[in-house]
């Protein structure tokens, strides 16, 4: 840039301009010159670059330079890097994703993405990330993905490619193709920590929408976190004030919170060791501020993960004491994070006792000098509230409400109303607090709050006289907020007759109080009070003349709603008979039970304002259902756990409303504010570890190991998968051996188990293979199987690794029900005695079959060997027909044993067999019969 003397001089002229008019004059002169140059002269690359730079500066000053857009676009195709760089800079500034010229640069960007020059790759990636819309993303996302996974791409190109995909995904989720999941996850094993950091950021966004497709990232995060924290496997370049790459640690810890705790003991051990190391490393706060910040960032995310796992009770006790110190810290950020973690703790913990110890300090945080800390303190008080501390917390919140910031008063009002309703043990206390809240909060009360009070009073008969008396006392005050007037109009109109005989509450006194409030009330409130007065005509005939005067007065109101309502009520009240009046003014029926609209309002306010979490602000009951937590995060809706009768809000006009009239309770209103676009997509990513994606020739090794305990499950020129298994009772230990037969090492070696038979078959991983396998070397994996109930579907395993490109195999593991059977001996008398005891029906399965036409004919030796292979004890001289095969076995299950009896009757003339199996537990005969029939139907090997 320093060589562009004309540009330097032009910028100097603009800076020296003393008035706006002089600046505009100089810019217009330069624009005219540039237009002339672009039209009349054949410019070289340097000159084009110089003039585009001037246009860029003019554009930054806020002037229109549309005529230069095309010249800037043409610079992208330049061969010199400096010219191409200015072209890309201009495109990212001048154009947006809907710009008409953008389609002209797509081919040029693709050319640079396919270029072997890494600098050109990076320029193109920047352009795609900054201005790429749906069309550009769909056209170029495959090329960006190719740069990400290419083994020849430099690390800095991979980083930019991952972040470009993340940017595109946030705009248009469908751009990420379903087949990329496994390959993207494999990059978490990349040796460059910068690549891992960028890819993990991408995966964290993808996981939140498609957790099943990216569940392989859970184990990767656990393994890599342990290597960083315990093995210190990290480049010195990524040590930040002695803390090993705190950014990637935080991302791994957060990623692990997106999934439920792993059932594999080995993975749990990896996470436990890492968390213990993190907790021990932060016992003393360092004096260096940067180091302290880095340690705290990792520590707080580790605490959140511990709370999420909720299994390490000893570490949980450490958490509560640490958090108690954090919320008293002098540093604002530490106090905020401590309150946030404690809110998470309250949302997950079974007991709130550790948090209640710090109740006074938490209440004190409401008066913190920082508004963010005050908000977080409010969240924590809301979450830690229960029946034992509800009254003091609500009273403190009411005290603070008078001096609280205006920005949080509405949220405070909602939370006080919810807590009052949720933990009210005394109905009168509920009315006292609710009306006091309405009186204090004033304009910060949403309509849902007072409507909810009406709802509960209407549904609870014992509350009605007390509520009517109490609200009437509030209405007598000189300064009475409009919200109290509305609730007073509704409750007195419905239940004013219950207090009419009380001193100072006569019908005429009720009318006079409401009439004085009506003078200064807004028109919607006046309309509601007119509905109250027409109910007074029905309830109190003695004050009918005064009421008719009110209707007569407002029948000339300039407001059309008031005028129409007054005229209608005047006509109804002056009819010859009162039949229509009584029908219209009949007592409101109880509201139907529905979710509390207060909770809906609260979660709608907080939906979408931050990264989606696996919990919502609230106690244990509010987080009881994970699906509902996700719903609350996406839409702001949540089930109510209130202890008082739920119902729909009343009509704000005060007259009897039908469900169709009641807009707040209608289905359309419930859907108000829902983000139908949200984060979710229609893309369903297949599970590559399932039986639907078994690799070719998987069956050869599976059949060889159907009865054998060791052998080769799969083999090709590059890899061999061997198995050695041992079964005892209901337990089985399977060792998998993975041998790299190639002359080069393979990386990102990953195994993923898919257990369709869970929870009948539990699988626990005791060890995982290393992520890299050297040439002509072997790694192994140990899994333990537990048969808890009858199961039929064997698990599958997905094996993937990087050898230039991603290689993947899906194999079925020979873990079958007969592996958990033990042969058993029985005499002829005992066999038939038990056979009859079991009987037919659901405890019997029977089938007649022969061998397949393509198979060799069945012979006695093959049949007996197959029956013995299924671990039946063949009982000799038991059946009267010596050709029949009789067997006995015991199926071992975790909860007990199941006796199984077999009778196989051959028909050699028709080349058919009839097999009958009986067992002492349902489903067992059918499962065993199906597997035996399938095996026998194949016939003996050729």
N, C-alpha and C positions, 0 to 999 in steps of 0.2 A: 504493500500500500504506500510505503514511503516514496516509491519511485513515481507515483501518480501526482505530479506537482499541481496539475490542474484541479484535481479533487481536493488536495490540501488547501489550495488557495480559495476554492469555492467555499469550503467549510469555514475558513478564516473570515471570508467576506460576510457570511451569514452571522457569525458570532459578533462581528464588529458592527452589525446593523443596529442603529440606535432606536429605531422605531419599527413597528410592525409593517408599516407601509413600505419602508425601505427593504425589509426582508422579502416581502411579496414581490416587489419590483425586481429584485435580484433573482429570485427563483423563477419568475415568469420569463425573464430574459434567458436563463439557463435552459428552461424547458423548451423554449422556442428554438434555441441552438441545437438541442439534442434531437428534436423532431426533424429539423433540417438535415442533420447529419444522417439520421436513420433513413430518410427518404432519398436523398440525392447522392450520397457517397457510398462507395463500397468499402466498408470498414474491415480492418483486420481484427483478430481475436483480442488483442490488447486494447484497442480502441473501444470495442463493444463492451469489454469488461469495465473499462473506465467509465463509460457513460451509464452503464447499469448500476455501478457503485454510486454515481451521483443520484440516480433515480431512487436508489434504496435510501439514501440519506434524506432526500426530499420527501419520500413516502413516510419515513419515521417522523418527520416534522408535521405530518398530518395533511399533506397535499395529495391531490389525485394524479396518478401517473399511469392510467390505464393503457395509454398508447405504447408503453414500454414493456408490457407483459410478454408479448410474443417474442421480443428480442431476448428477454431474460430466459424464456423457455428454450430458445435455440442454443443458448450458451451451455445447456446441460450436455449437448452432444459434442462439445469441444473435446479435443484430445489432450490439451494441456490441463494439468490438475488445477492450477490457480483459476483458470477461466471456468472450468466445470464447478469448482467450489463456489464461485460467485453466482453461477447459474442456479445451483441448488439453494443457496441462501436466498436468492430472489424469489424462487418458486415457493419456498416455505413461508416467506413473508407476504408475497402478493396474492397467492392463491389459497382457496379454502376447498373443502372436500366436495362442494357442489359447484365449483367454478367450471365454466364451459371449456376453458383451455386445458383442464387437468387431463382429459383423455389423450391429449397430444403428447404428454410426457411419459405415459405408461410404458411404451416400448423402449424409450431411452433408459428409464429406471430399470426395466428388466435386463437390458443389456449390461448395465453396470452391476446388477446383482449377480449376473452370470460371469462377470469378468474375473480374471485371476489376480487382479490388482486389489489388495485388501482396502486401500484407501478409497477406491471407487465403490467398493462394497459398502463401506461405512457411510459415504455420502448418500447413497441410494437408500440405505436403511433409515437414516435420519429423515429423509423426505417422506418415506412411507409412514413412519411413526407420527410425523408432525401434521401431515395434510391428508393422509390416507383415509378415505371413506369406505363405504361398502363395496363399490365397484372396484376401486384400486386394491382393497384388501382381498377380494375374491380372485382378482387377476394375479396378484403377486404373492399371496400368502404361501403358496407352495414353494416359491423360490426363496422366500425368507426362511421357511422351515428347512430347506435343503442346506442353506448356509449354516443353520444352527446345528445340524446333525452331521455335516460333512467332516470326515476325519482330517481333511486338509485345511479346514478353516482355522485361522489363528484365534487365540483365546479372546482377543478384544472384538473380533467380528462375531463370535458366538454370543458374547455378552450383549452386544447391540441387537443381534437377531432375536434373542430371547425377550428383551425389553420391547422390541418392535411388535412381536406377537402379543405380548401383554397389552400393549396400547391398542392394537386392533381388536383383541378379544373384549376389552372393556367397552369398545364402541359397538361391536357387532359379534356376539358370542359364536354365531354359526360359522364364522370364518375358520375357527380351529377344527380340523377334521378329526373324526372319531378314531381313525387308525393311528394317529400320532401319539396317543397316550403313552404307550409302553416305551417308545423311543425317547420321548421327552423325559420320562422318569429316569431312564438310564443315565442321563447327563448329570444326575445328582452325584454320580461317582467320578466326575471329571476331576483330574488332578489340580486344575486351576481353580482356586477358591472364588475368584471373581465370576467365573462361569457358573459355579454352583450357586452363588448368591443370586445371580440374575435368573437362572432357571427355577430356583426355589420360589422367587417372587412370582414367576409365571404360574407355577404349580399351585401356589396358595390361592390364586384367583380361580384356577380351574377346579380345584378340590371343592370349593364352596358350592359349586353348581353340580359337579359330577363326582361325588365322593367314591362311588363304587369303581369307577373307571380308573381313578388315580390312587387306589388304596395301597398300591405297591410303594408309594412314596413314604408311607408310614414307617416301614422297616428301614428304608434308606435313610430317613431323617434320624431314626434312633441310632443306627450304626455310625453315621457320619458325626453325629453329636458326640458320641462316646470317644471317637478317634480324636476329636478336637479338644474335648474337655479333659480326658484322662490320659490318652496317649500323646497329647500335644502334637498331633500330626498336622502341622500347619506351617506354611512358609513364614519366616521372620517378617516379611513385608506386611503380613496381616495381623501382627501384634499391635494392638492399640493400647498404649500405656500399660503394657504387661498383660492385657486381657486379650486372649486369642479370638480375633474376629467377632466382636460382640454382636454385629449385625446378623451374621448367619446363625449364631446361637439363638438369638431372639426369634428368627424366622423358623428355625427347626422346632423350638419349644411351642411356638404358636401353631405350627402345622400339626403337631401331635395332639393339639386340643380339638382339632376338627373331627377326630374319630373317637369312638368309644374306646376305653382301655383294652389293650390287646389281650387275648386269651392265651397267647404263647408265653410260657414262663421265661424263655430265653430273651424275648423282646422286652418283657417287663423288667428283667434283670439289667438289660442294657440301659433302659431309661432310669431305673432306680440308682444305678451306679453314677450316672451323669448328674442326676439331681443332688445326690449326696455330695459329690465333688463341688458342685456349684454352691451349695449351702455352706460347706466348710471353707470355701475360698473367700467368703464374704463375712467372716466372723468379726473382722476389724475393719473399720472404715479408713481407707487411705487418706492421706493429707492432700494428695493431688486431686484437684476437682475433676479433671477429665477422666482419670482412672476411677474415681468414685462414681461418676455418672455412668460409665460403661458397666461397672460391676452391678450397679443398681438396676440398669436396664435388663441385664440377664437375670438378676435375682428375682425381680418382680414377675417376669414371664415364667421363671421356674416355679414360683409360688402359685401362679395361676394354673400351671400344668399339674402341680401336686393336688390342688383343690379339685381339678377336673378328674384326676385319677381316683382320688378319694379312697386309697388303699393303704397308704403308708401312715398309720396312726401316730407313730413316733415322730415322723417328720411334720405331721399336721400340728402337733403340739408345739414344735419349734416355730411353726408359721405364726401361730396366734401370739406368741411372745414377741417375735420379731415385728409383726405388724403393729403391736401395741407401742413399740418404740418408734416406729416410722411415723405414726400419726401424731406424735409429739415432737417431730423433728423441727429444727429451725428453718430448714429449706422447704420452700413452698412446693416444689416438684415432688419431693419425697413424701410430704404430707398428702398430696393429691394421689400419688400412686398407692400409698398405704391405704387410704380410704377406698380406692377403687378395688384393690385386692381384697380388702375386708368385705366389701359389698359382694364380690364373687364368692367369698367364703360363706357369707350368710345365705347366698342363693343355693349353695350346694350342701352345706353341712347339716347333719342330723340334729345337732344341738347348737344353740346360740349362746350357751353359757360363757365360752371364752370371749365372745364379743361383748357380752353384757358387762363384763368387768370394766370395759373402757367406755361405758355409756356416757358418763359425764364429759369425758374428753371429746367424744363424738358430737355431743350436743354443743359443746364449746366451739366446734369447727363451723357451726352455723354463723358465727360472728368473726370468722377468719377474714383477713384483709383482702384475700383473693377470691373473686367470684367463682372461679372454677372449683376451688376447695369447698366453698359453701354449697355449690350444687352437688358435689360428690358426697358431702356430709348429709345432705338431704336424702340422697339415694340410699345411703347406708342406714339411716334411721328408718326409712321406709322398709328396707329389707329385713332389719333385725327386730322388727316389732312383732310381738305375739301377745297372748292374753295376759301375761304377767306384767308386761311393761307398757302396754298400749296407752293407758291413761296418762302416765307422766310424760311419755313421748308426745302424745297429741297436745297436751297442755303446753309443753315447751314450744312445739311448732306454732301453736296459736299465739304465744307471746312474741315469738320471733317474726310472725307474719306482719305485725304492725310496722316493723322497721326493715323488713326484707327488701331486696332489690325488686324493682318493678318487673324486671325480666324473668324472675322466677316465681312471682306471686301466683300466677295461674297454675303452674305446675304444683306448687306447694298446696294450693287449695284443693286440687284434685287428689293429691296423696293424703291430705288430712281427711277428706271426705271418704276415701276408700278405707283408710285405717279405722275410722270411726264406725263405719258400717261393718267392717270385717271382724272387728274384735269387740263389738258392743255386747257386754254381758248384762247391761241394764238398759231397758228400752228408753227410759226417761233421760239417761245420760246421753244416749244417741241423739235425741231431740235437742237437748240443751246445747251440745257441742255443734250440731249441724246448724242451728239457728244463730249461734254465736259466730260461727264461721261465715255464714252468709252476711251477717251484720258487719263483720270486720273486713272481709275481703272486698266488698263493694264491686267495682267494675271488673275485678279480676276473677269473678265467678262465672264459669261457663254455664249455659242453660242446662247442661246435663246434670250439674250438681243439684240445683233446686228441684229439677224434675225427678231425680232419684229419691229425694226426701219425700216428695208427694207420693211417689210409687210405694214406698215402704209404709208410709202412714196409711194409705188406702188399703194395703194388704194386711195390716195389723190393727184389729178393732180396738184392742186395749190402749193403743197409742193415740187414738183420734181425739178424745176429750182433752188430754194433756197437751197435744200439739196445737189444738185450736186455741186453748187458753194462753199458751206460751207465745204463739205468733201474734195474738191480739195485743198482748203486753208490749211486744216490740213495735207494733203499728202505732201505739199511742205516743211513742217518742216523737220529738219534733224532727230529728234528722233520721229518716228511715230510707234506706237504699231501695231503688226500684226493684231489685231482686226479691227483697223481703215483701214488697207490696204484691208482687206476682204470686209468690207462694202463699201469702196471707189471703189474697183474693180467692185462690183455688181452695185452700183448706177451709176457710170460713163459709164459702159457698156450699161445700159438701158437708161440713161437720159443725157449722156455726150454731145449729140448733141444740147441739149437745151442751153448750155453755150458756145458752140464752137465759137460763134461770139464775145464773151466778151474778153476784153483785158487780155492777159496772159493766156487764156484758150483755145487756138487753139488746133486742133486735135494732131499736132505733140508735143505740150507742154504737153498735157494729157498723150500721149504715153511715153514721156521721164520721166515724174514723176513716172508713174507706173513701168517703166523699171528699174529705180534706186531702187525702193522698192523691186523689184522682185529678185534682186541679193542676198539679205540677208534673204529673206522670206523662211519659211519652204515649203516642197513639196506640202501639201494640198492648201496653199495659191497660190503657183505658178500655180497649176492646175486651180484655179478659175480665175487667171489673164489671162491665155491662153484663157479661155472662153470669157473674156472681150475683148481680142484682136481680136477674130474672129468676134465679134459684131462690132468692129471698122472697119474691112474690109468692112462690109456692110454699116456702117454709113459714113465712111470717105475714099472713094476710093483713095484720093490723097496721103494717107500714106500707101497704100497697099504694096509697095516694102519693106518698113521697117518692116511691120508686117510679111511678108513672110520670111524675114531673121530670125525673132524670132522663127517662127514655124520650120524653117530649123535647127536652132541651137538646139532646144529642142527635135527634132526628134531623136537625138543621146543621149538623157539623160539616165543615168543608172536606173532612176526610171521608172518602167514599165507604171505606170499611166500617167506620163508626156509624155513619149515617144509615147504611143498610142494616147493620145489626140492631141499632136502636129502633128503627121502624118495624123490623120483624118482631122484636121483643114486645113493642108497644101493642102491636096487633094481637099477638098471642095472649098478652095479659088482659086485654079488654074483650076477649071473646065471651059469648053468653055463658058458656060452661068452661070448667077448668080441666076437662079431660085431656085435651092436647097439652096443656101446660104441665100436668102431672106426668104425662108420658115422656115429654122432652126432658124434664128436670128430675127424672128418676135417679136414684142413687147410683153412683159409678160402681160397676162390678169390680172385684179384685183383678189386678193385672195378671196376665199369664206369666209363667215362670220363664225368664230368659236371662241371658248373660248380662252382667252389669255393664251399662254403657259407659260408666266411669273408667273401667279398665280398658275398654276399647279406645276411649279418648286418650288415655294416658299413653298406651302403646303406639297409637297412631302418631302422637306427637314425637315420639323418639324413634320411629321406624325410619331406616334409611339414612340416618345422620352420621353413622360411623360404620366401620367394618363389622360385618355380621359376626356375632359371637355365638357360642354354644349355650348361652344363658341369658336371661333377661333380669332386669332389676326387680327384685322381689324375693320372698322367702323360699323355703324348700318346696312348698306346695305350688308356687307359681312356676317352678322348674321341674315339676314331676313328670311331665310328658315332653320328651324331646321333640316330637313332631309339632307340638303346639308351640314350643319355644321357637322353632324355625318359622312357623307361621307368624308368630308375633314379630320376629325380626323382619320378615318380608312385607307384611301388610299392616302391622300394628294392631292386630286383633288377638284376643286372649280369652280363655275361659275364666269365668269368675269363680272364686272359691269362697264367696261371702257366706256368713253364717245367718244372715237375715234373708227373708224371702225375696227372691229375685223377681223382676217383672219388667214390663215395657214402660217407657216414659210416657207421661200424660200429654194430651194435646195442649199446646201452649196457649190456646185461646180460652181454655177453661170449660168449654162445653163438652158434652158427652161425645166421644169420638169413636168412630169405627176403626178397625185395623187399617182399612184403606186410607182413612184420613190421617191416621197417626204416622206422619212422615218419618219420625225418628225410629219407629219400630218396624218399618217396612223393609222388605228385602233390598229394595233399591237404595235405601239409606244406609243399610249395613255395608253395601258395597262401595259407598262413597269414600273416596280417598285411596282406594286400592290401586296399586301400581300393577296393571295387568301385564306390562312389559317386563318389569322386575329384572331379576337376574337369570331366571330359569329359561331354558331353551327346550325345543322339541327334540334336540339331538340326544339319542340314547346310545351310549358307547357300549359295545359288546364286551362281555367278560371273556377274554381270550383264554382264561384258565378253565373254562367250562367244557363239558363233554361235547358241546356243539362245535368246538374248534379243535378236535383231536387231530394230531398230525398224521400224515400218511404212514402206513406200516407200523402204527403203534400197537396193533393187535398181536404181532408176532411175539414180542417179548412178554406181553400180558398173558397170552395163552401158555407160554412156557413156564410162567411163574404162577399159574392158577393154583397149583397144588404145591409147588416147590417153595422152599424157604430162602433160597438164594440163587442168583443168576443174573443175566443181563436183561434189563428191561428195554433198552433201546441202544442202537449203535448205528453210526454213519461214519464217513471218513474223517469227521472232525471231532466228534464227541462220543463217549460211551457212558451210559447210565446203568450202574449196577445196583442190586438190592441184596440186603441180608436182613432177614426178619426172624423174630422169636416171639412166640405167643404163649402166655401163661394166664389161664383163667380169662378174665375180662380185659386183660391188658395185653398190648402188643408193642414191641419196640422195633422200629424199622430204621435201618441205616441205609442211606442213599449215597452212592459213590459216583462222583462226576469226574471223568478222566478226559483231559484235553489231549487228543491224539495228534493235534497239529504241531508243526515245528515253530509256531509263534504263540505268544501269550494272548489270552482273550481277557477283555475287561467288562466291567459292569455286570458280572455274573449274578443273576437274580433268579430265585425260585419263589413261586406263588402257589399256595395250595387253595383249592376250591372244594369245600366239603358240603355237598348237597344234602347229606344225611344228618347234618347237625340239627338238633342236639342229641339225636340217638347215638351218633358216633362223635365223640370228642377227640380232637386232634391238638396236641400240644407240641410245639417245636422246642426242642432242647438245645439245638445248636443250628447255626446258619453257615452256609459256605462262604468262603472269602469272596470279595467282590472281583478279584482278579485271579486267574488260573494260569500259571506258567506253562511253557511248552513241555509236553510229555509229563505233566504232573497231575495230581489228583486232589480234590477237595471232597469233603463229606458233610452230610447233614443228618441229624438224628431227630426222629419224631416219635412221639408216644401216642398210641391210640387207646381209647377207652370205650368199650361197648356198653352204653347205658341202657339201650332199648333196641328192639329189632330194627334193623336198617337194611335197605336193599341196594342203594346206590353207592358204589365205591368212589372215593375221592379222586380228584385229578390234580396234576401238578403242571404248572407252566414254567418252563426253563427258558430263559433268554440271556443273551450275552452279546457283546460287541466284538466282532471280528471283521473290521472294516465297516460292514453294514450290520444291522441288528439281525440276529438269528434267533428264532423262537421255536419251541416244541411244546406241545400239549399232550401229555401222556396220562393214561389211566393207571392208577396204582392198584395192585392186586390185594387190596385190603377188603376182604369179603366176609360175610357172616359166618361161613363155615370155619374161618380161621379161629373163631372164638368157641368152637365146639370141641368137646372131649368125648372119645368113645366110652361107652358104658356097657357093662355085662349084665344080662338078665337071663333067667331060666325061662323055659317055655311057659310054665304056669304063670310066672310073674308078668311076662310080656303080655299075654292075652288078658290077664286081669287088669292091667293098666290100660291096655287098648280099649277095653270096654268101659273103664272108668272115665277115660277122656271123652269117648263117644264122638259122634259126628257133629255137624253144625259149624259154628265159627272156629272151632278148634281142629278142624280137619280140612285138608286140601287134597284133591284127587284130579288126575289127568291121565288120558290115554293118548299115546303118541308113538310115532316111529321115527326112523332116521330120515334126514332130508334126502330127496332124490339124487342130489349131487354127491352125497356121502357114501362111504362104504357101508355095507350092511352091519348091523350090530351083532356082536358075538358075546357069549357069556363072560369070557375073560375081561373084555373091555368094560362091560357093565359092572362087574364086581370091582374092578380096579377104580372105576369112577366113583362108585358108592363109597369105597374105602378112602378115596382121595377127599371126599367131602367129610371125612372124619367120623363116619358111622362105624360102629362095631357090628360086623356081620355075624349074626347069631346062627350057628349051625344047628340043624335037626330041631328047629323050633316050629316051622310051618309044616302042616300035614303034607303039603305039596313040596317035595324036595327041590323043584325047579324055582320056586319062589325065593326071593332074597328078602331077608328080614334084618332090620338094623335098629340099633339103639344108640342114642347120644344125648349129651347134656349141653345145652347152649348156656355159656357163662355170660351173665350180665352183671353190671355193677350193683344192681339192687337185688340180685338173687339168681338162682338157677332155673332153667326151663327144661323139663324133660321132653325129649323128642323121640318118636317111634316111626319106623319106616316099613312099608310093605310094598315090594316090587314084584309084579306078576307078569312074566313074559308070555307072549303068544307067538311061538316060532312060526306057525303056519301063516299067520297074517303079518308077520314081522312087526309086531306092535308090542308096546309095553303099557301096563297100567300101574301108575305109582300113586300110593296113598301115604300121606304123612299126617300124623296127629301130634299135637304138642299141647302143653298145659298153659299156653299163653296165646292170645289171638295175634294174628298177622304172621306169626312165626311159620306155621305150615305153608302158607302161600309164598312167603319169601324163599324158603328152602326149596319148595317144589319148582318154582319158576327157574331158579338157577340150575337145578339138576336137570330139568327138562331141556333147557337151552344147551347144556353141556352134552347130554346124551344125544340130542337131535343132530349134532354135528358129526357124530359117528367117529370111529377110530381113525387115526391118521393114515394117510395113503401109504 
